[in-house]
Amino acid sequence: MSELILIAASGLAREVLAMVRASGQYDVVGLLDDNPNMVGVSIDGAPVLGFIDDAPKYTHAFVLVCVGSGKTRETLVERLTAMGLHESRYATAIDPSVYLPDGCQVGRGSILLQNVTLTTSVTLGSHVVAMPSVTFTHDDTVADFSTFASGVSLGGGVRVGRAAYLGMNSSVREQTSIGAYSTVGMGAAVLSNVPEGQTWVGVPAQSIDISSVQGGPRL
């Protein structure tokens, strides 16, 4: 069984830990986190071994970045790359309930939790996170570092840009695009293309200026 180091002592890391333990995919050696108060703490029985900069010490272990924000995952992967950890060092964690039909691709560093569905000819990039019960339909293409909260549904031929975030139970009409670094709110129904960097909420989803909303939207 391959050894695995989880990067960041997060809720997502706990979910991945439970998944890989149940499936026997990896032996989780421990976690690394930049919070000094976490070092030496046990997370669901797995020790926080040190800081993220310690990752190169674990030469025989795969790593998996367990941060919910795609932008933050991107930053951490860039940081780890600068320390000499390249793409071959990243694990891919897929729950046993997830069926991957022929013609579907999942990039390294990606995390697919329970009951994620891929129908046919779906392409997921590297370091993509899909929470439980996300549905990817035929010919969907998802760029690196994108994040899908629980219950997201994509119609056929949807294109999702780099580090986009789709909130819980949101849905996207077929042949529609979600721009890079954009955000789709919880329960939103996207019927037209979302430009890069924008936040869309509502049914049907529309763009909002989050700086004008006190406290920002609940996504």
C-alpha positions in Angstrom: 0.0 0.0 0.0 1.4 3.4 -1.0 2.0 6.0 1.7 0.2 9.3 1.6 0.8 12.7 3.2 -2.3 15.1 3.4 -1.5 18.8 3.0 -3.6 20.9 5.3 -5.4 19.8 8.4 -8.9 20.7 7.0 -12.4 19.3 6.9 -11.6 18.0 3.4 -8.5 16.2 4.7 -10.7 14.4 7.3 -13.1 13.3 4.6 -10.2 12.1 2.4 -8.7 10.3 5.4 -11.9 8.5 6.1 -12.4 7.5 2.5 -8.9 6.1 1.9 -8.9 4.2 5.2 -12.2 2.6 4.3 -11.0 1.7 0.8 -7.5 0.8 1.6 -6.2 3.0 -1.2 -3.4 4.5 0.8 -1.6 4.4 4.1 -1.9 7.9 5.5 1.3 8.7 7.3 0.0 12.0 8.6 -0.7 15.6 7.7 1.2 18.8 7.2 -0.1 22.2 8.1 1.3 25.8 8.5 -0.6 26.4 11.7 2.0 26.0 14.5 -0.8 25.1 17.0 -1.7 22.1 14.9 1.7 20.5 14.8 1.7 17.4 17.1 -2.1 17.3 17.2 -3.9 14.1 16.1 -6.6 14.5 13.4 -8.9 11.5 13.6 -6.0 9.4 14.6 -3.5 10.8 12.1 -0.7 13.0 13.4 0.1 16.5 12.1 3.8 15.8 11.5 5.0 19.4 10.8 4.7 22.3 8.4 4.0 22.2 4.7 7.6 23.1 3.9 8.5 19.7 5.4 6.9 17.9 2.5 10.1 17.2 0.6 11.3 15.1 3.6 8.8 12.4 2.9 10.4 11.1 -0.3 8.6 7.8 -0.4 5.1 9.2 0.1 2.5 10.6 -2.3 1.0 14.0 -1.4 -2.6 15.3 -1.7 -3.6 18.9 -1.2 -6.8 19.0 0.9 -7.9 22.6 0.7 -11.4 23.5 -0.4 -10.4 26.7 -2.2 -9.2 26.1 -5.7 -7.1 29.3 -5.7 -5.4 28.2 -2.4 -4.8 24.7 -3.8 -3.2 26.3 -6.9 -0.9 28.4 -4.6 0.1 25.4 -2.5 0.9 23.3 -5.6 3.0 26.1 -7.0 4.8 26.3 -3.6 5.4 22.5 -3.5 6.6 22.6 -7.1 9.2 25.2 -6.2 10.4 22.8 -3.5 10.8 20.0 -6.0 7.5 18.1 -5.8 6.3 17.5 -9.3 3.1 16.1 -10.7 4.2 12.4 -10.3 4.2 12.9 -6.6 0.5 13.6 -6.3 -2.0 11.0 -5.4 -5.5 10.8 -6.9 -8.2 9.8 -4.4 -11.4 8.4 -5.8 -14.1 6.9 -3.6 -14.9 3.2 -4.6 -18.6 4.2 -5.2 -17.4 6.3 -8.2 -17.5 4.5 -11.6 -15.1 5.8 -14.3 -16.4 4.7 -17.7 -14.0 4.3 -20.6 -13.2 7.6 -22.1 -13.4 9.6 -18.9 -10.2 11.1 -17.5 -9.3 12.4 -14.0 -6.0 14.3 -13.5 -3.5 13.8 -10.7 -4.2 15.4 -7.3 -7.9 15.2 -7.8 -10.4 14.1 -5.1 -13.8 12.6 -5.9 -15.9 11.8 -2.9 -18.8 9.4 -2.5 -21.4 9.0 -5.3 -19.8 11.4 -7.8 -21.1 10.4 -11.3 -19.3 10.7 -14.6 -21.4 9.5 -17.6 -19.2 9.5 -20.7 -16.3 11.5 -22.2 -15.8 13.6 -19.1 -12.4 15.2 -18.6 -11.4 16.5 -15.2 -8.1 18.3 -14.8 -5.6 18.0 -12.0 -6.3 19.0 -8.4 -10.1 19.0 -9.0 -12.3 18.5 -5.9 -15.8 17.0 -6.2 -17.8 16.6 -3.0 -20.4 13.9 -2.7 -23.2 13.4 -5.3 -21.7 15.7 -8.0 -22.9 14.8 -11.5 -20.7 15.3 -14.6 -22.6 14.6 -17.9 -21.3 13.7 -21.3 -18.5 15.8 -22.8 -18.0 18.0 -19.7 -14.5 19.5 -19.5 -13.2 20.8 -16.2 -9.9 22.7 -15.8 -7.4 22.3 -13.0 -8.1 23.3 -9.4 -11.9 23.6 -9.9 -14.1 22.8 -6.9 -17.6 21.3 -6.8 -19.6 21.4 -3.6 -22.1 18.6 -2.8 -24.9 18.0 -5.3 -23.7 20.1 -8.2 -25.1 19.0 -11.6 -23.6 19.9 -15.0 -25.4 19.4 -18.2 -23.7 17.9 -21.3 -20.8 19.8 -22.9 -20.2 22.2 -20.0 -16.8 23.8 -19.8 -15.5 24.9 -16.4 -12.5 27.1 -16.1 -9.5 27.0 -13.9 -10.1 27.2 -10.1 -13.8 28.0 -10.6 -16.1 27.2 -7.6 -19.6 25.9 -7.8 -21.7 26.0 -4.7 -23.8 23.3 -3.1 -26.7 22.0 -5.3 -26.1 24.5 -8.1 -26.8 23.4 -11.7 -25.4 24.4 -15.1 -27.2 24.2 -18.4 -25.8 22.1 -21.2 -23.2 23.7 -23.6 -22.6 26.5 -21.1 -19.2 27.8 -19.8 -18.1 28.8 -16.3 -15.1 31.2 -16.4 -11.8 30.7 -14.6 -11.8 31.9 -11.0 -15.5 32.5 -11.0 -18.0 31.5 -8.3 -21.5 30.1 -8.6 -23.6 30.3 -5.4 -25.5 27.6 -3.6 -28.6 26.5 -5.4 -28.0 28.7 -8.4 -29.3 27.7 -11.9 -26.8 28.8 -14.5 -28.5 29.3 -17.9 -25.8 31.4 -19.7 -22.0 31.7 -19.8 -20.4 33.0 -16.6 -17.4 35.3 -17.4 -14.1 34.9 -15.7 -13.8 36.1 -12.2 -17.4 36.9 -11.6 -19.9 35.7 -8.9 -23.3 34.5 -10.0 -26.2 33.6 -7.7 -29.9 33.0 -7.9 -32.5 31.3 -10.2 -31.8 32.0 -12.9 -28.3 32.9 -11.9 -27.1 36.5 -12.5 -23.9 38.4 -11.7 -23.6 40.3 -8.4 -21.0 42.6 -7.1 -20.0 41.0 -3.8 -18.2 44.2 -2.7 -21.6 45.9 -2.5 -23.2 43.2 -0.4 -22.5 43.5 3.3 -20.7 40.4 4.5 -20.8 39.0 1.0 -23.1 36.3 -0.3 -23.6 33.0 1.5 -22.1 30.5 -1.0 
